[in-house]
């Protein structure tokens, strides 16, 4: 009875297929092809092993008499091989279609096979062993691919192709037939091939690693490793999973074919008509090259080409070709250079192209200047106009004899050498004539024409006898922390420790003498039971520098610059008990032995904050080691200390400058030293020279034609001042010496004028100093 029902269902299934596809003279062959298509689309891969769990679907000798309803075991293996490779996204599957068959016919096959799949489920149900029908919707990408019209084209194998036959030991390559020790087999829907026979034909190297018990395949730079009875394998050290488990049969190691094709990117096609798999082994070689040097100048640079070509299959490179290659490019511009190589199989690589930018050769700079006249009197201002040019950037001007005026007659040669950013130089000189007529004496000329920031010599012995500007001053509340002792630090530790609140100014100036690389930090700790905020207003930092006066001078300049642009303004919040780094510019650079740093900063806090200024090894964490550091003793020379009221306001509203006058600063007489405490020793301190004090000087009535200049009295001085909002060097090229040099700061015009001056003593310089007010000669 069951056999009768089975026959009836089979006839029903065939009638459904017949309604979708035109019937040919070979109905049996067509039905078999339709079942293959169904397996390709829906993944119906019932192997002989699967058939053990479904006796009614298993192939037997009795069922071979019914060729329409069943197929042989060999055909089943062939179908499963095609289905397995299709699942791995083979590039195309060719099917035999009858002449004149339309796209709709192909689609009809798909619909018909869906009904066949359902019939198979019903058949299993009849036998009492149910095998679930495939879920068509679970693989939409596979379905959409198969519903496209079938093609009549069959791939023709090329000499580089390797052909494997379903369920056969036969392999073909280049017109030669080879036999593998075992046939390509299907186990649980996965196609297996004998690994050594395959790689021998492909041309890869195969070996066995006794230590790891792995079979190793090497293809160019790629390495594959397989183990027996494992579904895992590695590709260049990366573990991947195969669709099946490798195994040994009759001393032959079998692995899933798709594991090798996927790992080595081997393209293949499945020919169901010819019952074979065609593997495309024509892998292209890879071409690559580099060029030297990095910068190429037209007409000058010889270009060197270094090739780095290879073959993924390990084949030798036998030929090469270039396009656009030149050793020397004559003109500036962009050039495409391409390189291709050919391997011993005759395959050419894709071109490797590099775009080379060829620059115009860097020409030496052209030094050039003009003078406003060709002939001058002695003491007459010479105006020089620099007209030097370069195709890049001029980074240095070296003048010789470029005086503002000459005071002896005769020809004078002025020369200029300019250097560009590539190190090339240009030179120009010009000779002018100085007559025997005098326009100004040298002293008169200096007072009238020497620019601000320049210095000149004079007899400074008379200055102490000049009338002093009888100024008075007031102080603004601002706590000064002067950390400069020990100025030369010989060991790691805390150089200053203080607690301050409100407006606080820091002056930090130290030299590294520890014999190793160090860094300096300022650690702020909130010792309160409430949150505290620290604000930074102004900050100037310089160093590390081997020259103390250079670091001190630059720190003052940057301090004034931050007042102008507000670039250093910031704010941080500290939780109770929290420590953070502040003034982090200080710790950005490593201090080598002998290095000097200098810093000015104006800060404020709403609650008392403990500040620790420390010097430690460059590799240490300041927040970690702070509690273990010793407090260093002062050096006995420099006046470290905490000083109140460190902003000194001077205002003078009476006329000044009609006669020679001086204003003394840092002398501990007219300008008394700030008094404070050394908090670490608990002793009184006197701020000698008032370093760290900011002077705000306002002169309401400066006479017309007044020269304001800077005259050191305690030694050499190098720094900056801010006059009416403009930052002015106190000698742009170095230091001003006491007592017989003065540097020009400012000149008033033909009318009385208000002048405002900001000054702070530059670390490394000497005090006291005088501001001089003198009348200029009449023009």
C-alpha positions in Angstrom: 0.0 0.0 0.0 2.8 2.4 0.9 4.6 1.6 -2.4 1.4 2.4 -4.3 1.0 5.8 -2.5 4.7 6.5 -3.2 4.2 5.9 -6.9 1.2 8.1 -7.0 3.0 11.0 -5.4 5.9 10.5 -7.7 3.6 10.7 -10.7 2.0 13.8 -9.2 5.3 15.5 -8.8 6.4 14.7 -12.4 3.1 16.1 -13.7 3.8 19.4 -11.8 7.2 19.6 -13.4 5.8 18.9 -16.8 3.5 21.8 -16.6 6.4 24.2 -16.0 9.0 23.0 -18.5 8.6 21.9 -22.1 9.0 18.1 -22.4 11.8 16.8 -24.6 12.4 13.3 -25.9 14.5 12.6 -22.9 12.1 13.1 -20.0 14.2 11.1 -17.6 17.3 13.2 -18.1 15.3 16.5 -17.8 13.8 15.4 -14.6 17.2 14.6 -13.2 18.5 18.0 -14.2 15.5 19.7 -12.5 16.4 17.9 -9.3 20.0 19.2 -9.5 18.6 22.8 -9.9 16.4 22.3 -6.9 19.4 21.2 -4.9 21.4 24.2 -6.1 18.6 26.7 -5.2 17.3 25.3 -1.9 20.3 23.3 -0.7 18.7 19.9 -0.9 21.8 17.8 -0.4 20.8 14.4 0.7 24.0 12.3 0.5 24.2 8.6 0.9 25.2 9.2 4.5 22.1 11.3 5.2 20.0 8.6 3.5 20.8 6.2 6.3 18.3 8.2 8.5 15.7 8.1 5.7 15.4 4.6 4.3 12.6 5.5 1.8 14.8 8.2 0.3 17.9 5.9 0.1 19.1 4.6 -3.2 18.7 0.8 -3.5 19.1 -1.7 -6.4 15.3 -2.2 -6.6 14.7 1.6 -7.0 17.2 1.9 -9.8 14.5 0.4 -12.1 12.5 3.6 -11.7 14.9 6.2 -13.3 12.3 9.0 -13.0 11.8 8.8 -9.3 15.3 8.0 -8.1 19.0 8.4 -9.2 22.1 6.4 -8.7 24.5 7.0 -5.8 27.1 8.4 -8.2 24.6 11.0 -9.5 23.7 11.9 -6.0 27.3 12.6 -5.2 27.7 14.7 -8.3 24.6 16.8 -7.4 25.9 17.3 -3.8 29.3 18.4 -5.2 27.6 21.1 -7.3 25.3 22.1 -4.4 28.3 22.5 -2.0 30.3 24.6 -4.4 27.2 26.7 -5.2 26.8 27.4 -1.5 30.3 28.8 -1.5 29.2 31.3 -4.2 30.8 29.8 -7.3 31.1 32.4 -10.0 28.5 30.7 -12.3 26.6 27.5 -12.8 25.9 26.3 -16.3 22.7 24.3 -17.1 21.6 22.6 -20.3 18.6 24.4 -21.7 16.7 23.4 -24.7 16.8 25.4 -27.9 14.3 28.2 -27.7 13.8 28.0 -23.9 12.9 31.4 -22.5 13.8 33.1 -19.2 10.3 32.2 -18.0 11.1 28.6 -18.6 14.1 28.8 -16.3 12.0 30.4 -13.7 9.4 27.7 -14.1 12.1 25.2 -13.3 12.7 26.9 -10.0 9.0 26.9 -9.1 8.7 23.3 -10.1 11.6 22.2 -8.0 10.0 23.9 -5.0 7.0 21.5 -5.4 9.4 18.6 -5.8 11.0 19.5 -2.5 7.6 19.5 -0.8 6.8 16.1 -2.4 10.0 14.7 -0.9 8.9 15.8 2.6 5.5 14.1 2.0 7.3 11.0 0.9 9.4 10.9 4.0 6.3 11.4 6.0 4.7 8.4 4.3 7.7 6.2 5.3 7.5 7.5 8.8 10.8 9.3 8.6 10.3 13.0 8.2 13.1 15.1 6.7 12.2 18.8 6.9 11.7 20.5 3.5 14.2 23.3 2.9 13.0 26.8 3.9 13.1 28.8 0.7 12.9 32.2 2.5 16.0 31.4 4.7 18.4 32.1 1.8 17.0 34.9 -0.3 20.3 35.8 -1.9 20.8 32.3 -3.2 17.2 32.3 -4.5 17.5 35.6 -6.3 20.7 34.4 -7.9 19.1 31.2 -9.2 16.0 32.8 -10.5 18.0 34.7 -13.2 17.8 33.2 -16.7 20.1 30.2 -17.2 23.0 30.6 -19.7 24.0 28.3 -22.6 27.7 29.2 -22.1 30.0 26.4 -20.9 33.5 27.5 -19.7 36.3 26.2 -21.8 39.3 25.2 -19.7 42.5 27.2 -20.4 46.1 25.9 -20.0 46.3 27.5 -16.5 43.0 25.8 -15.4 42.8 22.7 -13.2 39.8 20.5 -13.9 38.4 18.2 -11.2 35.6 15.6 -12.0 32.7 14.8 -9.7 33.2 11.5 -7.7 36.3 10.8 -9.7 40.1 10.6 -9.3 40.5 12.2 -12.7 42.2 15.7 -12.9 43.1 17.6 -16.1 45.6 20.5 -16.5 47.1 21.8 -19.7 45.8 18.9 -21.8 47.3 16.3 -19.5 45.3 13.9 -17.4 46.3 13.1 -13.8 44.9 10.7 -11.3 44.5 11.5 -7.6 44.9 8.7 -5.0 41.2 9.4 -3.9 38.3 10.8 -5.8 36.7 14.2 -5.0 34.1 13.1 -2.4 31.0 14.5 -0.7 30.5 14.0 3.0 27.5 15.6 4.6 27.1 18.1 1.8 30.8 19.1 1.8 33.2 18.4 -1.2 36.6 17.0 -0.2 39.7 16.7 -2.3 43.0 14.9 -1.6 45.2 17.8 -0.5 48.6 16.7 -1.9 47.3 15.8 -5.3 45.5 19.2 -5.5 48.5 21.3 -4.4 50.9 19.4 -6.7 48.8 20.5 -9.6 48.3 24.0 -8.4 52.0 24.4 -7.9 52.1 25.2 -4.2 54.5 23.8 -1.7 53.2 21.2 0.8 55.0 19.8 3.9 54.3 18.3 7.2 55.1 20.0 10.6 55.9 17.1 13.0 55.9 19.4 16.1 52.4 20.7 15.5 51.2 17.7 13.5 49.9 20.0 10.7 50.0 19.8 7.0 51.4 23.1 5.6 50.6 24.6 2.3 52.7 27.6 1.1 51.6 29.8 -1.8 53.9 32.8 -2.2 53.5 34.8 1.0 50.5 32.8 2.2 50.7 29.9 4.5 47.8 27.4 5.3 47.9 24.8 8.1 45.5 21.9 8.4 45.1 19.2 11.1 43.5 15.8 10.7 40.0 15.5 12.2 39.6 19.2 12.7 37.2 21.8 11.3 39.7 24.6 12.0 42.6 25.7 9.9 44.9 28.8 9.9 45.7 31.3 7.1 48.8 33.2 7.9 48.3 32.5 11.6 44.6 33.5 11.7 42.3 30.7 12.6 39.3 30.0 10.3 36.5 27.5 10.3 35.8 25.0 7.4 32.4 23.7 6.4 33.5 20.2 7.2 36.2 18.3 9.1 39.4 17.1 7.5 40.0 13.4 7.6 42.3 10.5 6.5 41.2 7.8 4.1 43.5 5.1 2.8 46.6 7.2 3.8 45.2 10.2 1.9 44.5 13.5 3.7 41.2 15.0 2.6 40.2 18.6 3.1 37.2 20.7 2.0 37.9 22.1 -1.4 36.3 25.5 -0.6 38.7 26.0 2.4 41.6 26.2 -0.1 39.8 28.2 -2.7 38.6 30.8 -0.2 41.9 31.2 1.6 43.9 31.6 -1.6 41.2 33.5 -3.5 41.1 30.9 -6.3 38.1 31.5 -8.7 36.3 28.4 -10.0 33.2 27.5 -12.0 30.9 24.4 -11.8 30.0 22.6 -15.0 27.1 20.4 -14.2 26.8 19.1 -17.7 30.5 18.0 -17.8 30.3 17.0 -14.2 33.4 18.9 -13.3 34.9 21.9 -11.4 37.2 24.2 -13.3 39.7 26.1 -11.1 41.2 29.3 -12.5 44.9 29.3 -11.4 46.0 32.3 -13.5 46.9 34.5 -10.6 48.5 37.7 -11.6 51.9 38.8 -10.3 52.2 42.0 -8.3 54.3 45.0 -9.4 55.5 47.7 -7.1 58.2 50.3 -6.9 59.5 53.2 -4.9 61.4 56.3 -5.8 64.2 58.3 -4.2 64.8 61.0 -3.2 61.6 62.4 -1.7 62.0 65.8 -3.3 62.6 65.9 -7.0 63.7 69.1 -8.8 63.2 69.6 -12.5 66.4 69.3 -14.5 68.5 68.5 -11.5 67.4 65.5 -9.5 68.4 62.0 -10.7 65.5 59.7 -9.8 66.3 56.2 -8.5 63.6 53.5 -9.0 63.5 50.4 -6.6 61.3 47.5 -7.7 59.6 45.2 -5.2 57.7 42.8 -7.5 56.5 39.3 -6.6 54.3 36.4 -7.7 51.6 35.0 -5.3 52.3 31.6 -6.8 56.0 32.0 -6.2 56.8 32.1 -9.9 59.8 33.9 -11.2 59.4 37.4 -12.8 60.7 37.2 -16.4 59.9 40.5 -17.9 59.0 44.1 -17.0 57.8 47.3 -18.7 57.7 50.9 -17.8 55.6 53.9 -18.9 56.6 57.4 -18.2 59.9 56.5 -16.5 62.6 59.2 -16.6 65.8 59.5 -14.7 65.7 63.3 -14.9 62.5 65.2 -15.4 63.1 68.3 -17.4 60.2 70.4 -16.3 58.2 71.0 -13.2 54.8 69.3 -12.9 53.1 66.0 -12.0 54.1 62.8 -13.9 52.5 59.3 -13.8 55.0 56.5 -13.9 53.6 52.9 -14.4 55.3 49.6 -13.9 54.2 46.1 -14.9 55.8 42.7 -14.6 55.3 39.3 -16.3 55.7 35.9 -14.5 57.0 32.7 -16.0 53.5 31.6 -16.9 53.3 34.6 -19.2 50.8 36.5 -17.0 51.2 40.3 -16.8 50.4 42.2 -13.6 48.2 45.1 -13.3 50.2 48.4 -13.8 51.4 49.9 -10.5 51.3 53.7 -10.9 53.0 56.4 -8.9 52.4 60.1 -9.4 55.6 62.0 -9.1 55.6 65.7 -8.3 58.5 67.5 -9.8 59.2 70.9 -8.3 60.8 73.9 -9.8 64.5 73.9 -8.7 65.1 76.0 -5.6 66.9 79.1 -6.8 69.3 80.9 -4.5 67.7 84.0 -2.9 68.3 87.4 -4.5 69.8 89.9 -2.0 68.9 93.4 -2.9 68.4 96.7 -1.1 68.2 100.4 -1.9 69.1 103.6 -0.1 67.1 106.7 -0.3 70.1 108.6 -1.6 73.5 108.0 -3.1 75.3 110.7 -1.2 74.9 111.8 2.5 76.3 114.3 4.9 77.9 113.1 8.1 75.3 112.4 10.7 72.5 112.2 8.1 70.0 109.4 8.5 70.4 106.7 5.9 67.2 104.9 5.0 67.7 101.4 3.7 64.9 99.5 2.0 65.4 95.7 1.9 64.1 94.3 -1.4 65.5 90.7 -1.2 63.4 88.0 -2.7 63.3 84.2 -2.8 61.1 81.5 -4.3 60.9 80.0 -0.8 61.5 81.9 2.4 64.4 84.0 3.5 65.3 83.0 7.1 68.4 85.1 7.8 69.7 88.6 7.0 73.4 89.3 7.7 74.2 93.0 7.3 77.6 94.6 7.2 78.2 98.3 7.8 74.5 99.1 7.6 74.8 102.1 10.0 72.0 104.5 10.5 74.5 107.2 9.8 78.2 107.7 9.2 80.4 110.3 10.9 83.5 110.2 8.8 83.6 111.2 5.2 84.4 109.0 2.2 82.9 106.0 0.3 81.1 103.5 2.5 80.2 100.0 1.3 77.1 98.4 2.8 76.6 94.7 2.1 73.8 92.1 2.7 73.9 88.3 2.7 70.5 86.6 2.8 70.0 82.9 3.5 66.8 81.0 2.4 65.1 78.0 4.1 67.2 75.5 2.0 70.5 77.0 3.0 71.3 78.8 -0.2 72.6 82.4 0.0 72.6 85.6 -2.0 74.8 88.6 -1.7 74.5 92.2 -2.6 76.6 95.3 -1.8 76.3 99.0 -2.5 78.7 101.9 -2.0 77.5 105.3 -0.9 79.4 108.5 -0.5 79.6 110.5 2.8 80.6 114.1 2.3 82.7 116.3 4.6 79.7 118.3 5.7 78.2 117.6 9.2 74.4 117.5 9.7 74.3 116.1 13.3 76.9 115.0 15.8 76.8 111.3 16.7 75.2 112.1 20.1 72.6 114.4 18.5 71.8 111.8 15.9 71.4 108.9 18.4 68.9 111.0 20.5 67.0 112.0 17.4 66.9 109.0 15.2 68.1 105.8 16.8 65.0 103.4 16.8 63.4 102.0 19.9 65.1 98.9 21.0 68.6 100.1 20.0 71.3 101.4 22.3 74.0 104.0 22.2 77.0 105.0 24.4 77.1 108.2 26.5 78.8 109.5 29.6 76.8 107.9 32.4 78.8 109.4 35.2 76.6 112.5 35.3 73.3 110.6 35.7 73.4 110.4 39.5 73.4 114.1 39.6 70.3 114.5 37.6 67.1 115.5 39.2 65.0 112.6 40.4 61.4 112.3 39.5 59.8 112.7 42.9 57.2 110.0 42.5 55.1 108.3 45.1 53.6 104.8 44.8 50.8 102.6 46.0 50.6 98.8 46.0 48.0 96.5 44.7 47.3 93.3 46.6 49.0 90.5 44.8 51.0 87.8 46.6 54.4 87.2 45.0 55.9 83.7 45.2 59.6 84.2 44.2 61.1 80.8 43.6 64.7 81.4 42.6 66.7 79.9 45.5 68.5 77.6 45.2 68.8 79.2 41.8 71.2 76.4 40.8 69.5 73.2 41.9 71.9 70.3 42.7 69.5 67.6 43.7 65.8 66.6 43.2 63.3 68.0 45.6 60.9 70.8 46.5 62.4 74.2 45.7 59.4 76.1 47.0 56.3 75.4 49.0 53.6 77.9 49.9 49.9 78.3 50.5 48.2 81.3 49.0 44.8 82.6 48.1 43.4 85.4 45.9 45.7 87.1 43.4 49.1 85.4 43.2 52.1 86.1 41.0 54.8 83.5 40.4 58.4 84.2 39.4 60.2 80.9 38.9 63.9 80.9 37.8 66.2 77.8 38.2 69.2 76.1 36.7 69.6 72.3 36.5 72.8 71.1 38.1 71.7 67.6 39.1 73.8 65.9 36.5 70.8 64.3 34.7 67.7 65.2 32.8 64.9 66.6 34.9 61.6 68.3 34.7 60.0 71.1 36.8 56.4 71.1 37.9 54.0 73.2 40.0 51.6 71.0 41.9 48.4 72.7 43.3 46.7 71.0 46.2 43.3 71.9 47.6 43.6 71.5 51.3 40.1 72.8 52.0 36.8 70.9 52.7 35.2 72.6 49.7 35.8 72.8 46.0 38.3 75.4 44.9 38.9 77.1 41.5 42.2 78.4 40.2 42.3 80.9 37.3 45.3 81.8 35.2 45.4 85.4 33.7 48.9 85.9 32.3 51.8 83.6 31.7 55.2 83.9 30.1 57.6 80.9 30.0 61.1 80.5 28.4 63.7 77.8 28.3 65.3 75.5 28.9 68.2 77.7 27.7 71.9 77.5 28.5 71.9 81.3 28.9 70.1 82.7 32.0 69.7 86.2 30.7 68.2 84.9 27.4 65.6 82.8 29.3 64.7 85.7 31.6 64.4 88.2 28.7 62.1 85.9 26.7 59.9 85.1 29.7 59.2 88.8 30.2 58.4 89.3 26.5 55.9 86.4 26.5 54.4 87.6 29.8 53.6 90.9 28.2 52.3 89.2 25.1 49.8 87.2 27.1 48.6 90.5 28.6 47.9 91.7 25.1 46.2 88.7 23.6 44.8 86.9 26.6 46.0 83.6 25.2 47.0 82.0 28.5 43.7 82.5 30.4 42.4 79.3 31.8 40.6 77.8 34.8 40.7 74.5 36.7 38.7 73.2 39.6 40.1 71.1 42.5 38.0 68.8 44.7 38.7 68.8 48.4 42.1 67.1 48.9 42.8 66.9 45.1 46.1 67.8 43.5 46.7 68.9 39.9 49.5 70.3 37.8 49.3 74.0 37.0 51.4 76.2 34.7 52.1 73.1 32.7 54.3 75.0 30.2 57.0 74.6 32.8 57.0 70.8 32.4 56.6 70.4 28.7 60.4 70.3 28.0 63.2 68.3 29.6 65.9 70.3 31.4 69.3 69.0 30.5 72.3 69.6 32.7 72.9 73.4 32.8 69.5 74.3 31.4 67.8 77.4 32.7 64.0 78.0 32.9 62.2 81.2 33.7 58.5 81.8 34.2 56.1 84.6 35.2 52.4 84.0 35.9 49.5 85.8 37.4 46.9 83.5 39.0 44.0 83.7 41.4 42.1 81.3 43.6 38.9 81.5 45.7 40.3 79.4 48.5 43.8 78.9 49.9 45.8 76.5 47.7 49.1 74.8 48.5 51.7 75.2 45.7 54.7 73.0 45.4 57.5 73.9 42.9 59.5 70.7 42.3 62.4 69.5 40.2 62.5 65.7 39.6 63.9 63.1 37.2 62.3 63.4 33.8 60.7 59.9 34.1 59.0 60.3 37.5 55.3 61.1 38.1 55.2 64.3 40.1 51.9 63.5 41.8 53.2 60.1 42.9 56.5 61.2 44.3 55.6 64.6 45.8 55.1 63.4 49.4 58.5 61.7 49.4 60.5 64.7 48.2 62.7 66.7 50.5 62.5 70.5 50.8 65.7 72.0 49.5 67.5 74.8 51.3 68.1 78.2 49.8 71.4 79.1 48.4 72.1 82.2 50.6 72.5 84.5 47.6 69.1 84.9 46.0 66.1 86.2 47.9 63.4 83.5 47.7 60.3 84.4 49.6 56.6 85.2 49.6 55.9 88.9 49.3 52.6 90.8 49.6 51.5 93.7 47.4 53.7 92.9 44.5 52.1 95.2 41.9 53.6 98.7 42.4 51.6 101.6 41.0 53.6 104.8 40.2 51.8 107.9 39.0 53.4 111.3 38.4 51.2 114.2 37.2 53.8 117.0 37.1 55.8 117.9 33.9 58.8 115.7 33.2 61.4 115.8 30.4 61.9 119.6 29.8 65.2 119.1 31.6 67.3 116.0 32.2 65.6 113.8 34.9 65.7 110.2 36.1 63.3 107.8 37.7 65.1 105.1 39.9 63.7 101.6 40.2 65.0 98.7 42.3 67.3 100.9 44.4 65.8 100.1 47.8 65.5 103.9 48.4 63.0 105.6 46.1 61.8 102.1 45.4 62.1 100.1 48.6 62.4 96.3 48.6 59.3 94.3 49.3 59.4 92.6 52.7 58.2 89.0 53.1 58.9 85.6 54.6 60.7 82.5 53.5 57.8 80.0 54.4 60.0 76.9 54.4 62.5 78.3 56.9 60.1 80.7 58.7 62.5 83.6 58.4 62.0 87.2 57.1 63.0 87.9 53.5 63.8 91.1 51.6 63.1 91.1 47.8 66.4 92.6 46.7 66.0 94.3 43.3 62.2 93.7 43.5 62.3 90.9 41.0 58.8 89.7 40.3 57.3 93.1 41.0 55.1 94.5 38.2 55.6 98.3 37.8 52.7 100.3 36.4 54.1 103.7 35.7 51.9 106.6 34.5 53.5 109.9 33.5 50.7 112.3 32.8 52.7 115.2 31.4 55.8 114.3 29.4 57.3 117.3 27.6 57.4 117.6 23.8 60.5 116.3 22.1 61.5 114.1 25.1 63.6 111.0 24.7 62.7 108.2 27.3 65.6 105.7 27.6 66.7 102.8 29.9 70.0 103.1 31.7 71.2 100.1 33.9 73.1 101.1 37.0 73.8 97.7 38.7 75.3 95.8 35.8 74.2 94.3 32.4 70.5 94.2 31.7 68.4 92.4 29.0 64.6 92.6 29.0 61.5 94.1 27.6 59.1 97.0 28.5 55.6 97.8 27.4 55.2 101.5 26.4 51.7 102.8 25.6 50.7 99.2 24.9 53.6 98.4 22.6 56.2 95.8 23.6 59.7 97.2 23.2 63.0 95.4 23.6 65.6 96.9 26.0 68.2 96.4 23.3 67.0 94.0 20.6 70.4 92.4 20.0 71.5 91.6 23.6 72.3 93.4 26.8 72.7 97.0 27.8 75.7 97.7 30.0 75.9 99.9 33.1 76.6 102.8 33.5 77.5 104.2 30.1 74.9 102.8 27.7 71.3 103.6 27.3 68.5 102.0 25.2 65.8 104.0 23.4 62.3 103.3 24.7 60.1 106.1 23.4 60.0 109.6 22.0 57.3 112.2 22.3 56.4 114.4 19.4 55.9 118.1 19.2 53.3 118.2 22.0 53.1 117.2 25.7 51.9 113.7 26.1 50.8 111.1 28.6 53.0 108.0 28.7 52.2 104.6 30.4 55.1 102.1 31.0 54.9 98.5 32.3 58.1 97.1 33.6 59.2 94.0 35.5 62.8 93.0 36.2 64.0 90.3 33.9 65.5 87.3 35.7 69.3 87.0 35.1 69.7 90.8 34.8 70.9 93.3 37.3 69.3 96.2 39.2 68.9 99.0 40.0 68.0 100.8 36.8 67.0 104.3 35.8 64.5 105.6 33.3 66.1 108.7 31.7 64.1 111.8 30.4 66.1 114.1 28.2 65.4 116.8 25.6 66.3 115.9 22.0 68.3 118.3 19.8 66.3 120.5 17.4 66.1 119.1 13.9 
